[in-house]
Amino acid sequence: MQSNTQQQIPNSKFLIPYCLHLADTTLILSHRNSEWCGHGPILEQDIALTNIALDLLGQARNFYQYAAMLMGVEFDEDKLAYLREPNEFKNHLIAEHPNSDWAVTILRQFYFSCYQYYFYSELKNSNDEQLAAIATKALKEVTYHLRWSTEWVVRLGDGTEESNTKMQNAVEFLKDYVIEFFVMSDYETELLKDAVSIDVKAIQGKWQQKVNDVFEEATLNFVPSPNSRFGGKDGEHSEHLVSLLEEMQSLQRTYPNSVW
């Protein structure tokens, strides 16, 4: 581990924001999914989505711990999660968007799990051993997330007229946020030169094909957006993240350094 850390120090200028981006997205989506705990349509699926939230939280912890190690002894995973301002977060915008209804939650999870599946499939080959190890473990979890969310997209899309309408509305609702998955940030581009990050543009075709195949089975129509929204990777967020962080960070900010 020590030799790997020394190897990555020259890249820390770009590796730290990359780790924070990966951690922030999974943390914020984990929080959104956790808001369904006790409110899911049926108990079994309530538990399933809560478990997915816990998996995402575990991924966030791994990336935060690595970022903190690179940043120095004054940082740890709790400070990175609970003591940063909204403009310091680098999550995808789709993760911070409110849950709305079950259809939006399911489709968001499907989009993201599909992205993560192809993303981690490539990141496990990273020249950074720590990133590769995190991706390898996470891929096993994401494989289940993708299967679970796919089943729900098909169930709702090819279900009743009402459920189909709700899913198609969800497609419309989220259409502006999916292309951000495939827009490279500066730190991703720099790390790609050393085969540390991956080229997210290169997995867009696989993602789109999977979405198209599932949508065909679900009798849904994919809606491309002429007004896609970007900026989350560079700290440009909506008011939704501000209110989410106010809630999520309230205990740590009110009682600093609290422990169980």
QUIPE-V658991 format. One record per residue. N is the residue number from 1. RES is the residue in three letters. SS is DSSP state (A for helix, B for strand, O for the rest). D_LAST is the distance of its C-alpha to the last C-alpha in Angstrom with 1 decimal. Layout:
BEGIN
[[N:RES:SS:D_LAST] [N:RES:SS:D_LAST]]
END
This chain:
BEGIN
[[1:MET:O:28.9] [2:GLN:A:30.0] [3:SER:A:33.5] [4:ASN:A:32.2] [5:THR:A:30.1] [6:GLN:A:33.2] [7:GLN:A:35.3] [8:GLN:A:33.3] [9:ILE:A:33.0] [10:PRO:A:36.3] [11:ASN:A:35.1] [12:SER:A:31.8] [13:LYS:A:33.3] [14:PHE:A:33.5] [15:LEU:A:30.9] [16:ILE:A:28.0] [17:PRO:A:28.9] [18:TYR:A:29.7] [19:CYS:A:26.2] [20:LEU:A:24.7] [21:HIS:A:27.1] [22:LEU:A:26.2] [23:ALA:A:22.4] [24:ASP:A:22.8] [25:THR:A:25.1] [26:THR:A:22.9] [27:LEU:A:19.7] [28:ILE:A:21.8] [29:LEU:A:23.6] [30:SER:A:20.4] [31:HIS:A:19.3] [32:ARG:A:22.8] [33:ASN:A:22.9] [34:SER:A:19.7] [35:GLU:O:21.4] [36:TRP:O:23.7] [37:CYS:O:21.2] [38:GLY:O:23.0] [39:HIS:O:26.0] [40:GLY:O:27.7] [41:PRO:O:31.4] [42:ILE:O:31.0] [43:LEU:A:28.1] [44:GLU:A:28.8] [45:GLN:A:28.8] [46:ASP:A:25.7] [47:ILE:A:23.8] [48:ALA:A:25.7] [49:LEU:A:24.8] [50:THR:A:21.1] [51:ASN:A:21.4] [52:ILE:A:23.2] [53:ALA:A:20.5] [54:LEU:A:18.0] [55:ASP:A:20.8] [56:LEU:A:21.2] [57:LEU:A:17.6] [58:GLY:A:17.9] [59:GLN:A:21.1] [60:ALA:A:19.6] [61:ARG:A:17.0] [62:ASN:A:20.0] [63:PHE:A:22.1] [64:TYR:A:19.6] [65:GLN:A:19.0] [66:TYR:A:22.7] [67:ALA:A:23.3] [68:ALA:A:20.9] [69:MET:A:22.8] [70:LEU:A:26.0] [71:MET:A:25.0] [72:GLY:O:24.0] [73:VAL:O:21.4] [74:GLU:O:20.5] [75:PHE:O:19.1] [76:ASP:O:16.2] [77:GLU:A:15.3] [78:ASP:A:12.7] [79:LYS:A:15.5] [80:LEU:A:18.1] [81:ALA:A:16.5] [82:TYR:A:15.3] [83:LEU:O:17.6] [84:ARG:O:21.0] [85:GLU:O:23.7] [86:PRO:A:25.4] [87:ASN:A:28.4] [88:GLU:A:26.4] [89:PHE:O:25.3] [90:LYS:O:27.8] [91:ASN:O:27.2] [92:HIS:O:30.2] [93:LEU:A:31.1] [94:ILE:A:31.3] [95:ALA:A:27.6] [96:GLU:A:26.9] [97:HIS:O:29.6] [98:PRO:O:28.6] [99:ASN:O:28.8] [100:SER:O:32.0] [101:ASP:O:33.0] [102:TRP:A:32.5] [103:ALA:A:35.4] [104:VAL:A:34.0] [105:THR:A:30.6] [106:ILE:A:32.4] [107:LEU:A:34.8] [108:ARG:A:32.3] [109:GLN:A:30.4] [110:PHE:A:33.8] [111:TYR:A:34.8] [112:PHE:A:31.7] [113:SER:A:31.4] [114:CYS:A:35.1] [115:TYR:A:34.6] [116:GLN:A:31.7] [117:TYR:A:33.8] [118:TYR:A:36.6] [119:PHE:A:34.5] [120:TYR:A:32.5] [121:SER:A:35.8] [122:GLU:A:37.1] [123:LEU:A:34.0] [124:LYS:O:33.8] [125:ASN:O:37.0] [126:SER:O:35.7] [127:ASN:O:36.9] [128:ASP:O:33.3] [129:GLU:A:32.0] [130:GLN:A:28.3] [131:LEU:A:29.1] [132:ALA:A:31.4] [133:ALA:A:28.8] [134:ILE:A:26.2] [135:ALA:A:29.1] [136:THR:A:30.3] [137:LYS:A:27.1] [138:ALA:A:26.6] [139:LEU:A:30.2] [140:LYS:A:29.7] [141:GLU:A:27.1] [142:VAL:A:29.2] [143:THR:A:32.3] [144:TYR:A:30.8] [145:HIS:A:29.6] [146:LEU:A:33.2] [147:ARG:A:34.8] [148:TRP:A:32.7] [149:SER:A:33.3] [150:THR:A:36.9] [151:GLU:A:37.5] [152:TRP:A:36.2] [153:VAL:A:38.3] [154:VAL:A:41.4] [155:ARG:A:40.6] [156:LEU:A:40.4] [157:GLY:A:43.1] [158:ASP:O:45.6] [159:GLY:O:44.8] [160:THR:O:46.2] [161:GLU:A:47.8] [162:GLU:A:44.9] [163:SER:A:42.3] [164:ASN:A:44.4] [165:THR:A:44.8] [166:LYS:A:41.1] [167:MET:A:40.5] [168:GLN:A:43.4] [169:ASN:A:42.0] [170:ALA:A:38.7] [171:VAL:A:40.7] [172:GLU:A:42.3] [173:PHE:A:39.0] [174:LEU:A:37.4] [175:LYS:O:40.6] [176:ASP:O:40.0] [177:TYR:O:36.7] [178:VAL:O:37.5] [179:ILE:A:39.8] [180:GLU:A:37.1] [181:PHE:A:35.8] [182:PHE:A:39.0] [183:VAL:O:39.4] [184:MET:O:38.8] [185:SER:O:37.0] [186:ASP:A:38.4] [187:TYR:A:35.6] [188:GLU:A:36.2] [189:THR:A:39.9] [190:GLU:A:39.6] [191:LEU:A:37.4] [192:LEU:A:39.8] [193:LYS:O:42.5] [194:ASP:O:40.7] [195:ALA:O:39.7] [196:VAL:O:36.0] [197:SER:O:35.5] [198:ILE:O:37.5] [199:ASP:O:40.2] [200:VAL:A:38.7] [201:LYS:A:42.1] [202:ALA:A:43.4] [203:ILE:A:41.2] [204:GLN:A:42.1] [205:GLY:A:45.1] [206:LYS:A:43.2] [207:TRP:A:40.6] [208:GLN:A:43.5] [209:GLN:A:45.4] [210:LYS:A:42.5] [211:VAL:A:42.0] [212:ASN:A:45.7] [213:ASP:A:45.9] [214:VAL:A:43.2] [215:PHE:A:44.6] [216:GLU:A:48.0] [217:GLU:A:46.8] [218:ALA:A:44.9] [219:THR:O:47.9] [220:LEU:O:46.1] [221:ASN:O:47.5] [222:PHE:O:45.5] [223:VAL:O:45.9] [224:PRO:O:46.0] [225:SER:O:45.1] [226:PRO:O:47.5] [227:ASN:O:44.8] [228:SER:O:41.8] [229:ARG:O:38.9] [230:PHE:O:37.4] [231:GLY:O:35.4] [232:GLY:A:31.8] [233:LYS:A:31.8] [234:ASP:A:32.9] [235:GLY:O:30.6] [236:GLU:O:32.9] [237:HIS:O:31.1] [238:SER:O:31.7] [239:GLU:A:30.3] [240:HIS:A:28.3] [241:LEU:A:25.8] [242:VAL:A:25.6] [243:SER:A:24.6] [244:LEU:A:22.2] [245:LEU:A:20.3] [246:GLU:A:20.4] [247:GLU:A:18.4] [248:MET:A:16.1] [249:GLN:O:15.3] [250:SER:A:15.4] [251:LEU:A:11.8] [252:GLN:A:11.6] [253:ARG:A:15.1] [254:THR:A:14.8] [255:TYR:O:11.9] [256:PRO:O:12.4] [257:ASN:O:10.1] [258:SER:O:7.0] [259:VAL:O:3.8] [260:TRP:O:0.0]]
END
